[in-house]
């Protein structure tokens, strides 16, 4: 017990082991879709589903443990589904790159991120980002979560028509149970129940089982698939190919921006900021996620980072690295229990994302709505995130629009050198992006 207190500083963070454990359990169940989605997406790039499942769980285990021990923050680390889809569908299936070449680009990106983190350059850049853009990150991520949750519940559906979205079937089982789960979360949160999200996810899943919509698997335990063939599959032979450098640049910017956006969002809602608005322990957080980015392609999976779903654990009271450590250990155990964990339906975990999204959007009240250049930048970033269906692209749009507006509105004193550097990098990103 003393060892854990010394490592995680429960008293200093006004928490305890019980709260931290249940916070980790909450994050774990919210992230349970990774057992299916991440391996399924990578299967489209030619990787084996079962071995990728094993690698994914092991990476979450190692990455989250590193985050917990190095940075003492309740942030889980896992492969980003957006980048995973981009690599599988765009780089591999559309542009013709091999997944092994993509792994090489991810590894190089991880090395660069680690160097920038060690020398405190990444932390300096994030802390120099204007407050308006940081707040837009957080509120935009919240609305993005809401959008994803509504899609997964079935409130809205994608179409192939000129109108991209259509109203879902509100009397379908998915929507009814999804809304039940969401209402349950709000009801329990209002009564200060820190296990509100966890209880609601499990209750909704149980209802699904009882009415026959969720099938209990034939077996509870499974033997993890052999993943030895996935290790060390990086291919650096295309390093000097004319198309490799643009691909590397895009991957590097995406993982850096997505991770920065996640860290900012989680830090502001978890109150891990000082009086000046700077994020505390930022260097250690970035070192931990950079190490995970380096490790991922060596193991045989795509770009990981600080995972936004960690907000559900933070909302459940998670304040230390013990929450992240718990998530990591549960994913390791989940390798054996994957048949039972993978039955959790979307209408049980998506409402947790809906709740988290609503909580994250509340920071928009800190925006200066008297200054049109401030709130128009915020709204632009938020809508770009949602309508491009890409967090990284939305954030990068913000880095372009903010300095232009400030310059034209005679507020050039609010543009620092980092803002201009991010403007140039963001313009370059769109110039080399593989449309």
C-alpha positions as CSV (number, residue, x, y, z in Angstrom):
1,X,0.0,0.0,0.0
2,X,2.8,2.4,0.9
3,X,4.5,1.6,-2.4
4,X,1.3,2.5,-4.4
5,X,0.9,5.7,-2.4
6,X,4.5,6.7,-3.1
7,X,4.1,5.9,-6.8
8,X,0.6,7.4,-7.5
9,X,0.2,10.0,-4.7
10,X,-3.5,9.2,-4.0
11,X,-3.7,11.6,-1.0
12,X,-2.1,14.5,-2.9
13,X,-4.7,14.0,-5.7
14,X,-7.6,13.6,-3.3
15,X,-8.4,10.1,-4.4
16,X,-8.0,6.4,-3.3
17,X,-7.4,3.0,-4.8
18,X,-11.0,2.0,-4.9
19,X,-12.0,5.1,-6.9
20,X,-9.0,4.8,-9.2
21,X,-9.8,1.1,-9.9
22,X,-13.4,1.7,-10.8
23,X,-12.4,4.7,-12.9
24,X,-10.0,2.3,-14.8
25,X,-12.8,-0.3,-15.1
26,X,-15.1,2.4,-16.6
27,X,-12.5,3.5,-19.2
28,X,-11.9,-0.2,-20.0
29,X,-15.5,-1.0,-20.8
30,X,-15.9,2.3,-22.8
31,X,-12.9,1.2,-24.9
32,X,-14.1,-2.4,-25.3
33,X,-15.0,-1.7,-29.0
34,X,-11.2,-1.9,-29.7
35,X,-11.5,-5.7,-29.3
36,X,-13.4,-5.7,-32.6
37,X,-12.9,-2.5,-34.5
38,X,-9.1,-2.0,-34.5
39,X,-8.2,-5.5,-35.7
40,X,-11.1,-5.4,-38.2
41,X,-9.8,-2.2,-39.8
42,X,-6.2,-3.6,-40.0
43,X,-7.6,-6.8,-41.5
44,X,-8.4,-4.6,-44.6
45,X,-4.6,-3.9,-44.9
46,X,-3.8,-7.6,-45.0
47,X,-3.1,-8.3,-41.3
48,X,-4.5,-11.3,-39.5
49,X,-7.4,-10.4,-37.2
50,X,-6.5,-12.7,-34.3
51,X,-2.9,-11.8,-34.1
52,X,-3.7,-8.1,-34.4
53,X,-6.2,-8.4,-31.6
54,X,-3.4,-9.8,-29.4
55,X,-1.0,-7.1,-30.4
56,X,-3.7,-4.4,-29.8
57,X,-4.3,-5.6,-26.3
58,X,-0.6,-5.9,-25.5
59,X,0.0,-2.4,-26.8
60,X,-2.8,-0.9,-24.6
61,X,-1.3,-2.8,-21.7
62,X,2.2,-1.6,-22.2
63,X,1.3,1.9,-23.3
64,X,-1.2,2.5,-20.4
65,X,1.2,1.1,-17.9
66,X,4.0,3.5,-19.1
67,X,1.6,6.4,-18.9
68,X,0.6,5.5,-15.4
69,X,4.1,5.0,-14.1
70,X,5.9,7.7,-16.0
71,X,3.4,10.5,-16.0
72,X,1.0,9.5,-13.2
73,X,-2.0,10.5,-15.3
74,X,-5.3,8.6,-15.8
75,X,-4.9,8.5,-19.6
76,X,-5.1,5.2,-21.4
77,X,-3.0,4.7,-24.5
78,X,-4.3,2.8,-27.5
79,X,-4.2,2.9,-31.3
80,X,-6.2,5.8,-32.8
81,X,-9.0,4.4,-35.0
82,X,-8.9,7.5,-37.3
83,X,-5.2,7.0,-38.1
84,X,-5.7,3.2,-38.4
85,X,-8.5,3.7,-40.9
86,X,-6.4,6.3,-42.8
87,X,-3.4,3.9,-43.0
88,X,-5.5,0.9,-44.0
89,X,-8.0,2.4,-46.5
90,X,-6.0,5.4,-47.9
91,X,-2.3,4.6,-47.7
92,X,-2.5,0.8,-48.3
93,X,-5.6,0.1,-50.3
94,X,-5.8,3.4,-52.3
95,X,-2.3,4.6,-52.7
96,X,-0.6,1.2,-52.8
97,X,1.9,1.5,-50.0
98,X,2.6,-1.7,-48.1
99,X,1.5,-1.8,-44.4
100,X,5.2,-2.6,-43.6
101,X,6.3,0.7,-45.2
102,X,3.6,2.5,-43.2
103,X,4.9,0.9,-40.1
104,X,8.4,2.3,-40.9
105,X,6.9,5.8,-41.2
106,X,5.1,5.3,-37.8
107,X,8.4,4.2,-36.2
108,X,10.3,7.2,-37.5
109,X,7.4,9.5,-36.4
110,X,7.7,8.0,-32.9
111,X,11.4,8.6,-32.8
112,X,10.9,12.2,-33.8
113,X,8.1,12.7,-31.2
114,X,10.3,11.2,-28.5
115,X,13.2,13.5,-29.3
116,X,10.9,16.5,-29.3
117,X,9.4,15.4,-26.0
118,X,12.7,14.8,-24.2
119,X,13.9,18.2,-25.2
120,X,10.6,19.7,-24.0
121,X,9.9,21.1,-27.5
122,X,6.4,19.4,-27.8
123,X,5.4,20.6,-24.4
124,X,6.6,24.1,-25.2
125,X,4.6,24.2,-28.4
126,X,1.4,22.9,-26.7
127,X,1.7,25.5,-23.9
128,X,2.3,28.3,-26.5
129,X,-0.9,27.4,-28.5
130,X,-3.4,30.2,-27.9
131,X,-6.0,29.6,-25.3
132,X,-8.8,30.0,-27.8
133,X,-7.5,27.1,-29.9
134,X,-7.0,24.9,-26.8
135,X,-10.6,25.5,-25.7
136,X,-11.8,24.8,-29.3
137,X,-9.9,21.5,-29.2
138,X,-11.7,20.4,-26.1
139,X,-15.2,21.5,-27.0
140,X,-14.7,20.3,-30.6
141,X,-13.7,16.9,-29.4
142,X,-16.8,16.9,-27.2
143,X,-19.1,17.5,-30.2
144,X,-17.1,14.9,-32.2
145,X,-17.8,12.4,-29.5
146,X,-21.5,13.3,-29.5
147,X,-21.6,12.8,-33.3
148,X,-19.8,9.4,-33.1
149,X,-22.1,8.3,-30.3
150,X,-25.3,9.3,-32.1
151,X,-24.1,7.4,-35.2
152,X,-23.2,4.3,-33.1
153,X,-26.5,4.3,-31.3
154,X,-28.4,4.8,-34.5
155,X,-29.9,8.3,-34.0
156,X,-28.2,9.3,-37.3
157,X,-27.0,7.2,-40.2
158,X,-24.6,7.8,-43.0
159,X,-26.0,7.6,-46.5
160,X,-24.6,7.4,-50.0
161,X,-26.9,10.2,-51.2
162,X,-26.2,13.9,-51.7
163,X,-27.5,14.4,-48.1
164,X,-24.8,12.7,-46.0
165,X,-26.9,12.0,-43.0
166,X,-30.4,10.7,-42.4
167,X,-32.5,10.4,-39.3
168,X,-32.2,7.0,-37.6
169,X,-35.1,4.7,-36.6
170,X,-36.1,6.1,-33.2
171,X,-38.2,3.1,-32.3
172,X,-35.4,0.6,-33.0
173,X,-34.0,-1.4,-30.2
174,X,-30.6,0.2,-30.6
175,X,-31.9,3.7,-30.2
176,X,-34.2,2.9,-27.3
177,X,-31.6,1.0,-25.3
178,X,-28.9,3.6,-26.2
179,X,-31.1,6.4,-24.9
180,X,-32.0,4.3,-21.8
181,X,-28.2,3.9,-21.1
182,X,-27.6,7.6,-21.6
183,X,-30.5,8.7,-19.3
184,X,-29.3,6.1,-16.7
185,X,-25.8,7.7,-16.7
186,X,-27.2,11.2,-16.2
187,X,-29.5,10.0,-13.5
188,X,-26.7,8.3,-11.5
189,X,-24.2,11.2,-12.1
190,X,-26.8,13.6,-10.7
191,X,-26.8,11.5,-7.6
192,X,-23.0,11.6,-7.3
193,X,-22.6,8.0,-8.2
194,X,-19.0,7.7,-9.5
195,X,-19.7,4.3,-11.1
196,X,-22.5,5.8,-13.1
197,X,-21.0,5.0,-16.5
198,X,-19.9,1.5,-15.6
199,X,-23.2,0.6,-14.0
200,X,-25.1,1.9,-17.0
201,X,-22.9,0.0,-19.5
202,X,-23.2,-3.3,-17.7
203,X,-27.0,-2.9,-17.0
204,X,-27.7,-2.1,-20.6
205,X,-25.6,-5.1,-21.8
206,X,-27.5,-7.3,-19.4
207,X,-30.9,-6.1,-20.7
208,X,-29.6,-6.9,-24.2
209,X,-28.8,-10.4,-23.1
210,X,-32.1,-10.9,-21.3
211,X,-34.2,-9.9,-24.4
212,X,-32.1,-12.0,-26.7
213,X,-30.4,-9.2,-28.7
214,X,-27.0,-9.9,-27.3
215,X,-25.8,-13.5,-27.6
216,X,-23.8,-15.1,-24.8
217,X,-20.7,-16.6,-26.5
218,X,-20.1,-20.4,-26.5
219,X,-16.9,-19.8,-24.5
220,X,-15.8,-17.3,-22.0
221,X,-12.1,-17.8,-22.2
222,X,-9.8,-17.9,-25.3
223,X,-6.2,-18.6,-25.9
224,X,-4.4,-15.4,-27.2
225,X,-3.3,-15.9,-30.9
226,X,0.3,-16.2,-31.7
227,X,1.6,-12.8,-32.8
228,X,5.2,-13.6,-33.5
229,X,4.7,-13.1,-37.2
230,X,3.6,-9.5,-36.5
231,X,6.8,-8.5,-34.8
232,X,9.5,-6.4,-36.6
233,X,7.6,-6.1,-39.9
234,X,8.8,-2.5,-40.5
235,X,10.1,-2.1,-44.1
236,X,12.6,0.8,-44.5
237,X,13.5,-0.1,-48.1
238,X,11.1,2.6,-49.4
239,X,12.8,5.3,-47.3
240,X,14.2,7.1,-50.3
241,X,11.0,6.8,-52.5
242,X,9.7,10.2,-53.5
243,X,6.3,9.4,-52.0
244,X,7.7,8.2,-48.7
245,X,8.5,11.7,-47.3
246,X,5.0,13.1,-47.8
247,X,3.5,10.0,-46.2
248,X,5.8,10.4,-43.2
249,X,5.0,14.0,-42.9
250,X,1.2,13.4,-42.9
251,X,1.5,10.5,-40.4
252,X,3.8,12.6,-38.1
253,X,1.5,15.6,-38.1
254,X,-1.7,13.5,-37.6
255,X,-0.4,11.6,-34.6
256,X,1.2,14.7,-33.1
257,X,-1.9,16.8,-33.5
258,X,-4.4,14.1,-32.4
259,X,-2.3,13.4,-29.3
260,X,-1.9,17.1,-28.5
261,X,-5.6,17.6,-28.9
262,X,-6.5,14.7,-26.7
263,X,-4.0,15.7,-24.0
264,X,-5.4,19.3,-24.0
265,X,-9.0,18.1,-23.9
266,X,-8.4,15.6,-21.1
267,X,-6.2,18.0,-19.1
268,X,-8.7,20.8,-19.1
269,X,-11.6,18.7,-18.1
270,X,-9.5,16.8,-15.5
271,X,-8.2,20.1,-14.2
272,X,-4.6,19.1,-14.8
273,X,-3.6,22.7,-15.6
274,X,-1.9,25.4,-13.5
275,X,-3.2,29.0,-12.9
276,X,-1.6,30.2,-16.1
277,X,-3.5,27.6,-18.1
278,X,-0.4,25.4,-18.8
279,X,-0.8,21.7,-18.6
280,X,1.0,20.0,-15.7
281,X,3.3,16.9,-16.2
282,X,3.0,17.5,-19.9
283,X,6.6,16.4,-20.8
284,X,6.2,13.1,-19.0
285,X,2.8,12.5,-20.7
286,X,4.3,13.1,-24.1
287,X,7.4,10.9,-23.4
288,X,5.0,8.1,-22.5
289,X,2.9,8.3,-25.6
290,X,5.9,8.8,-27.9
291,X,7.4,5.6,-26.6
292,X,4.1,3.9,-27.4
293,X,4.2,5.3,-31.0
294,X,7.7,3.8,-31.4
295,X,6.6,0.5,-30.0
296,X,3.4,0.0,-32.0
297,X,4.9,-0.7,-35.5
298,X,7.6,-2.9,-33.9
299,X,4.8,-5.0,-32.5
300,X,2.7,-4.9,-35.7
301,X,0.0,-2.2,-35.2
302,X,-0.7,1.5,-36.0
303,X,-0.3,4.8,-34.4
304,X,-1.4,4.9,-30.7
305,X,-1.6,7.8,-28.3
306,X,-3.4,9.3,-25.3
307,X,-6.9,8.0,-25.7
308,X,-9.9,10.4,-25.4
309,X,-12.1,7.6,-24.0
310,X,-10.1,8.1,-20.8
311,X,-12.5,11.0,-20.1
312,X,-15.1,8.4,-18.9
313,X,-12.6,7.3,-16.2
314,X,-11.8,10.9,-15.3
315,X,-15.5,11.6,-14.9
316,X,-15.7,8.5,-12.6
317,X,-13.0,10.1,-10.3
318,X,-9.8,8.9,-11.9
319,X,-7.0,11.3,-11.1
320,X,-3.7,9.3,-11.1
321,X,-1.8,6.8,-13.1
322,X,-3.4,3.9,-11.2
323,X,-6.4,4.4,-13.4
324,X,-4.3,4.0,-16.6
325,X,-2.4,1.1,-15.0
326,X,-5.8,-0.6,-14.3
327,X,-6.9,-0.1,-17.9
328,X,-3.6,-1.7,-19.1
329,X,-4.0,-4.7,-16.8
330,X,-7.6,-5.2,-17.8
331,X,-6.7,-5.3,-21.5
332,X,-4.1,-7.9,-20.7
333,X,-6.7,-10.0,-18.8
334,X,-9.1,-9.2,-21.7
335,X,-6.9,-11.2,-24.0
336,X,-8.2,-14.3,-22.3
337,X,-11.8,-13.0,-21.8
338,X,-12.2,-11.4,-25.2
339,X,-15.2,-13.6,-26.2
340,X,-17.3,-12.2,-23.3
341,X,-16.0,-8.6,-23.5
342,X,-16.6,-8.3,-27.2
343,X,-20.3,-8.9,-26.8
344,X,-20.8,-5.4,-25.3
345,X,-23.1,-3.7,-27.9
346,X,-22.6,-0.3,-29.3
347,X,-25.8,0.9,-27.6
348,X,-24.1,0.2,-24.3
349,X,-20.8,1.9,-24.8
350,X,-21.7,4.7,-27.2
351,X,-23.9,6.5,-24.6
352,X,-20.8,6.8,-22.4
353,X,-19.1,8.7,-25.3
354,X,-22.3,10.8,-25.6
355,X,-22.1,11.8,-21.9
356,X,-18.4,12.5,-22.1
357,X,-18.9,14.7,-25.2
358,X,-21.5,16.8,-23.5
359,X,-19.2,17.2,-20.5
360,X,-16.3,18.3,-22.7
361,X,-18.3,20.9,-24.7
362,X,-18.9,22.9,-21.5
363,X,-15.5,24.6,-21.8
364,X,-16.9,26.6,-24.7
365,X,-18.3,29.0,-22.0
366,X,-14.8,30.3,-21.4
367,X,-14.5,31.6,-25.0
368,X,-14.7,35.4,-25.5
369,X,-18.0,35.8,-27.4
370,X,-17.6,39.5,-27.5
371,X,-14.6,39.1,-29.9
372,X,-15.8,37.8,-33.3
373,X,-12.3,36.6,-34.2
374,X,-12.2,34.5,-31.1
375,X,-15.5,32.7,-31.2
376,X,-15.5,32.4,-35.1
377,X,-12.2,30.5,-34.8
378,X,-13.7,28.3,-32.2
379,X,-16.8,27.5,-34.2
380,X,-14.7,27.0,-37.3
381,X,-12.5,24.4,-35.6
382,X,-15.4,22.6,-34.0
383,X,-17.4,22.3,-37.2
384,X,-14.3,21.3,-39.3
385,X,-13.7,18.5,-36.9
386,X,-17.2,17.2,-37.3
387,X,-17.9,17.8,-40.9
388,X,-14.5,16.4,-42.1
389,X,-15.1,13.5,-39.8
390,X,-11.4,13.9,-38.8
391,X,-10.2,15.4,-35.5
392,X,-6.7,16.1,-36.8
393,X,-7.9,17.9,-40.0
394,X,-10.2,20.1,-37.9
395,X,-7.4,21.1,-35.6
396,X,-5.0,21.8,-38.4
397,X,-7.7,24.0,-40.1
398,X,-7.8,26.0,-36.9
399,X,-4.0,26.7,-37.0
400,X,-4.5,28.2,-40.4
401,X,-7.6,30.4,-39.8
402,X,-6.6,31.8,-36.4
403,X,-3.5,33.8,-37.3
404,X,-5.2,35.1,-40.5
405,X,-8.2,36.4,-38.6
406,X,-6.0,37.9,-35.9
407,X,-3.9,39.7,-38.4
408,X,-6.9,41.1,-40.3
409,X,-8.6,42.1,-37.1
410,X,-5.5,44.2,-36.0
411,X,-4.6,41.8,-33.2
412,X,-1.2,40.6,-34.4
413,X,0.1,40.9,-30.8
414,X,-1.9,37.7,-30.0
415,X,0.0,35.7,-32.6
416,X,3.2,34.3,-31.2
417,X,6.1,32.6,-33.2
418,X,4.7,29.1,-32.4
419,X,1.3,30.0,-33.9
420,X,3.1,31.1,-37.2
421,X,5.2,27.9,-37.2
422,X,2.0,25.8,-36.8
423,X,0.4,27.9,-39.6
424,X,3.2,27.0,-42.0
425,X,3.2,23.4,-41.0
426,X,-0.6,23.2,-41.4
427,X,-0.4,24.7,-44.9
428,X,2.3,22.2,-45.9
429,X,0.1,19.4,-44.5
430,X,-2.7,20.2,-46.9
431,X,-0.3,20.6,-49.8
432,X,1.2,17.1,-49.4
433,X,-2.0,15.3,-48.1
434,X,-2.9,12.3,-50.3
435,X,-6.3,13.5,-51.5
